[in-house]
């Protein structure tokens, strides 16, 4: 059995969380200084999408993408995660003009994701990417680019995606907040599509949670 030193474990845990706090603060500062235009541009594209918003990615970016698609839908903008493993074997045909494809990648050189963007571009689907390396293949291929950057050394062992996923998820939440406001989606509307679990019970009409309120 591996012996864990409590003092060392707490130090490592605090360091990991502190690095994530610093990375979030850094992206927050960038939104106020230089990143605002790109953020607003991408938020506008998502808010105005007349079709479906597809989100794609591989690895930890896929997990972020699936979460983003779910939250966007809960904010009134229909969205689905589109796996490259399915998309590159025929399912990319589900996209059509008027849709938006959001590609998530830290390095921007995942071949599967870049192929998905190429397909979308060829179908007149608007492409957006959230990427750390703006000069990457992905950054050069998309119609709209939102830089989402964090320190490489803040990843576990320098490569295991951890802090970067927290920052990217936060940026997705920020975009979702704008979409929610733009759509004017209400708690009543959310309650109709979310009857399950504690949220569904709280939003049931007889609970009155949504009366006179917007989300």
MOHUSUL-V498404 format. One record per residue. RES is the residue in one small letter. OMEGA is omega in whole degrees, 0 to 359 (* if undefined). Layout:
res: (RES:RES)
omega: (OMEGA:OMEGA)
//
This chain:
res: (x:x:x:x:x:x:x:x:x:x:x:x:x:x:x:x:x:x:x:x:x:x:x:x:x:x:x:x:x:x:x:x:x:x:x:x:x:x:x:x:x:x:x:x:x:x:x:x:x:x:x:x:x:x:x:x:x:x:x:x:x:x:x:x:x:x:x:x:x:x:x:x:x:x:x:x:x:x:x:x:x:x:x:x:x:x:x:x:x:x:x:x:x:x:x:x:x:x:x:x:x:x:x:x:x:x:x:x:x:x:x:x:x:x:x:x:x:x:x:x:x:x:x:x:x:x:x:x:x:x:x:x:x:x:x:x:x:x:x:x:x:x:x:x:x:x:x:x:x:x:x:x:x:x:x:x:x:x:x:x:x:x:x:x:x:x:x:x:x:x:x:x:x:x:x:x:x:x:x:x:x:x:x:x:x:x:x:x:x:x:x:x:x:x:x:x:x:x:x:x:x:x:x:x:x:x:x:x:x:x:x:x:x:x:x)
omega: (179:179:180:177:185:181:179:180:179:179:178:180:179:180:180:181:179:178:178:176:180:181:177:179:180:181:176:178:180:177:180:185:171:183:186:182:180:178:182:178:180:178:178:179:181:182:184:185:181:181:179:173:176:179:182:180:177:180:180:177:176:179:177:182:179:177:181:180:179:182:178:179:177:177:175:180:187:186:178:172:179:182:176:181:174:184:181:177:171:188:177:178:178:179:177:180:184:176:174:173:176:180:181:179:177:184:179:182:175:188:182:180:180:176:178:179:178:179:181:178:180:180:183:172:179:183:180:174:169:191:176:184:185:183:182:176:180:181:180:187:188:178:183:185:175:179:176:192:177:184:180:183:177:174:177:185:179:185:183:187:180:180:181:179:177:180:181:177:178:178:176:178:179:177:180:179:179:178:179:180:182:182:183:182:186:176:178:178:179:181:180:181:184:181:185:172:181:178:179:179:180:183:178:183:183:177:175:184:187:185:177:183:166:177:*)
//
